[in-house]
Amino acid sequence: RCHFNPSRMLRLALLFILRGASSSLHVSSAGDDTTGSGSASSPYATIARALLEPNRIAGQLVLSGTLRGEGNVNVTFSSMSTSIFSTPDGATIDCESSSPGWTLLSGAYWVSGITFRACDQAVRSHSAYSVLRSCVFEQNTRNRGLNGSALQVDSASAEAYECEFVENENPDGFGTIYIERGNLKLANASIHDNAACA
């Protein structure tokens, strides 16, 4: 059963607006975790480095380029309220068919404009409230008989708007999208060429 709470979504959006760009952190494929400051002109190279600054990441996390490897994949965001979005040039989380993508755990998250590619499950929302907008989930898999190659909503509430799910597969488990003890509002989505979809 899907449930949409407009007042809750409005409160979340206002929270992000009020925090503003002064508390934003930047991560880029051209960044550096050692010499970078996390600013737009001197970004970090990994999300893991940004997570070491919880007060700043609680505002906005801005991603750009193709982010790979340790610190950018198999990342858990835990107990925070944050907005994560790409620059106009776009941002891709490329798991290179070797790792999970992100876990959104016990918080409130607004994720916009991110492409998740070749992950062993792209996004898991667990005990969280998540809004995904204009994200692309492509060529993700789920191995070992587990569920939800692109998106799993587990004991959580999630909303996905204008997202694309393409060429994801789950040979042994259930679904490109899998909901367990949670609810998902899915609107204006493009879902095509997936090997499993539930």
C-alpha positions as CSV (number, residue, x, y, z in Angstrom):
1,R,0.0,0.0,0.0
2,C,1.4,3.4,-1.0
3,H,1.0,6.4,1.3
4,F,1.9,10.0,0.5
5,N,2.0,12.6,3.2
6,P,2.3,16.0,1.6
7,S,2.8,17.9,4.8
8,R,5.7,15.7,5.8
9,M,7.3,16.2,2.3
10,L,6.8,20.0,2.6
11,R,8.5,20.0,6.1
12,L,11.5,18.0,4.7
13,A,11.8,20.4,1.7
14,L,11.7,23.5,4.0
15,L,14.3,21.9,6.2
16,F,16.7,21.6,3.3
17,I,16.0,25.1,2.1
18,L,16.5,26.7,5.5
19,R,19.8,25.0,5.9
20,G,21.0,26.5,2.6
21,A,24.2,26.3,0.7
22,S,26.3,27.5,3.6
23,S,26.4,24.0,5.0
24,S,27.1,22.2,1.7
25,L,29.9,19.8,0.9
26,H,31.2,18.9,-2.6
27,V,32.6,15.6,-3.8
28,S,34.0,15.2,-7.3
29,S,35.8,12.7,-9.4
30,A,38.4,15.5,-9.8
31,G,38.6,16.2,-6.1
32,D,41.2,15.3,-3.4
33,D,40.6,14.0,0.1
34,T,43.9,15.2,1.4
35,T,44.2,18.7,0.0
36,G,40.5,19.4,-0.6
37,S,38.3,21.4,1.7
38,G,34.9,20.2,0.5
39,S,34.1,23.5,-1.2
40,A,32.9,23.8,-4.8
41,S,36.3,25.0,-5.9
42,S,38.2,22.4,-3.8
43,P,36.0,19.3,-3.5
44,Y,36.7,16.0,-1.8
45,A,37.2,12.8,-3.8
46,T,35.0,10.5,-1.7
47,I,31.7,10.5,0.0
48,A,33.4,8.8,3.0
49,R,35.6,11.9,3.5
50,A,32.5,14.1,3.4
51,L,30.8,11.9,6.0
52,L,33.5,12.8,8.5
53,E,31.9,16.2,8.7
54,P,28.4,15.5,9.9
55,N,27.5,19.1,10.6
56,R,28.3,20.2,7.0
57,I,26.9,17.1,5.3
58,A,23.6,17.6,7.1
59,G,22.8,20.5,4.8
60,Q,23.7,19.6,1.2
61,L,26.0,17.1,-0.5
62,V,26.8,18.0,-4.0
63,L,28.3,15.3,-6.3
64,S,29.9,15.6,-9.8
65,G,31.6,13.2,-12.2
66,T,31.8,9.5,-12.1
67,L,32.5,8.3,-8.5
68,R,34.0,4.9,-8.1
69,G,35.8,2.7,-5.6
70,E,36.2,2.7,-1.8
71,G,34.6,5.6,-0.2
72,N,32.0,6.2,-2.9
73,V,30.3,2.8,-3.1
74,N,29.1,0.6,-0.3
75,V,28.4,3.7,1.7
76,T,25.9,4.1,4.5
77,F,24.3,7.4,5.4
78,S,23.1,7.0,9.0
79,S,20.8,9.0,11.2
80,M,20.9,12.3,9.3
81,S,18.7,14.6,7.3
82,T,20.4,15.7,4.1
83,S,19.9,16.6,0.5
84,I,22.2,14.8,-2.0
85,F,22.2,16.0,-5.6
86,S,24.3,16.3,-8.7
87,T,25.8,19.3,-10.4
88,P,24.3,20.2,-13.8
89,D,27.0,18.1,-15.4
90,G,25.7,15.1,-13.7
91,A,27.0,12.5,-11.2
92,T,27.3,8.7,-11.4
93,I,27.9,6.2,-8.7
94,D,29.7,3.4,-10.6
95,C,30.0,0.2,-8.5
96,E,31.8,-1.6,-11.3
97,S,29.8,-4.8,-10.7
98,S,31.7,-5.4,-7.4
99,S,29.9,-3.6,-4.5
100,P,26.6,-2.3,-3.2
101,G,25.7,1.3,-3.8
102,W,24.2,3.2,-0.9
103,T,22.3,2.5,2.3
104,L,20.0,5.3,3.6
105,L,19.5,4.4,7.2
106,S,17.4,6.0,9.9
107,G,17.0,9.5,8.7
108,A,15.5,11.7,6.0
109,Y,17.1,11.9,2.6
110,W,16.4,13.8,-0.6
111,V,18.4,12.4,-3.5
112,S,18.2,14.1,-6.9
113,G,19.8,13.6,-10.3
114,I,22.2,10.7,-9.4
115,T,22.8,7.8,-11.7
116,F,23.5,4.4,-10.0
117,R,25.3,2.0,-12.3
118,A,26.5,-1.7,-12.0
119,C,25.8,-2.0,-8.3
120,D,25.0,-5.2,-6.3
121,Q,21.9,-3.4,-5.2
122,A,22.0,0.4,-5.9
123,V,20.0,1.9,-3.0
124,R,18.6,0.4,0.2
125,S,16.3,2.6,2.3
126,H,16.0,1.1,5.7
127,S,14.0,2.7,8.6
128,A,14.3,6.0,6.7
129,Y,12.2,8.5,4.8
130,S,13.7,9.0,1.3
131,V,12.7,11.1,-1.7
132,L,14.4,10.1,-5.0
133,R,14.0,12.5,-7.9
134,S,15.3,12.2,-11.5
135,C,17.6,9.4,-10.6
136,V,18.7,6.6,-13.0
137,F,19.2,3.0,-12.0
138,E,21.0,1.1,-14.7
139,Q,22.6,-2.3,-15.1
140,N,22.4,-3.1,-11.4
141,T,22.2,-6.7,-10.1
142,R,21.3,-8.5,-6.9
143,N,23.2,-11.7,-6.3
144,R,23.0,-14.5,-3.7
145,G,19.2,-14.8,-3.8
146,L,18.6,-11.4,-2.3
147,N,16.0,-8.9,-3.4
148,G,15.8,-5.5,-5.1
149,S,18.6,-5.0,-7.6
150,A,17.9,-1.3,-8.1
151,L,15.9,-0.2,-5.0
152,Q,14.9,-1.9,-1.8
153,V,12.5,-0.2,0.7
154,D,12.8,-2.0,4.0
155,S,10.8,-0.9,7.0
156,A,10.8,2.6,5.4
157,S,8.8,5.1,3.5
158,A,10.1,6.3,0.1
159,E,8.9,8.4,-2.8
160,A,10.5,8.2,-6.3
161,Y,9.6,10.8,-9.0
162,E,10.7,10.8,-12.7
163,C,13.3,8.0,-12.1
164,E,14.4,5.6,-14.7
165,F,15.0,1.9,-14.1
166,V,16.7,0.2,-17.0
167,E,18.6,-3.0,-17.7
168,N,18.6,-4.1,-14.0
169,E,18.5,-7.8,-13.2
170,N,17.9,-10.1,-10.3
171,P,18.6,-13.7,-11.4
172,D,18.0,-15.4,-8.1
173,G,15.9,-13.1,-5.9
174,F,12.8,-10.9,-6.4
175,G,12.6,-7.7,-8.3
176,T,14.3,-4.7,-9.6
177,I,12.3,-2.8,-7.0
178,Y,11.5,-4.6,-3.7
179,I,9.4,-3.4,-0.8
180,E,9.4,-5.2,2.5
181,R,7.4,-3.8,5.5
182,G,7.4,-0.4,3.9
183,N,5.7,1.8,1.3
184,L,6.8,3.4,-1.9
185,K,5.1,6.2,-4.0
186,L,6.3,5.8,-7.6
187,A,5.3,8.6,-10.0
188,N,6.3,9.3,-13.6
189,A,8.8,6.5,-13.7
190,S,10.3,4.8,-16.7
191,I,10.8,1.0,-16.1
192,H,12.0,-1.0,-19.0
193,D,14.3,-3.8,-20.1
194,N,14.7,-5.2,-16.6
195,A,15.2,-8.9,-16.1
196,A,13.0,-8.9,-13.0
197,C,10.6,-6.4,-11.6
198,A,8.2,-6.8,-8.7
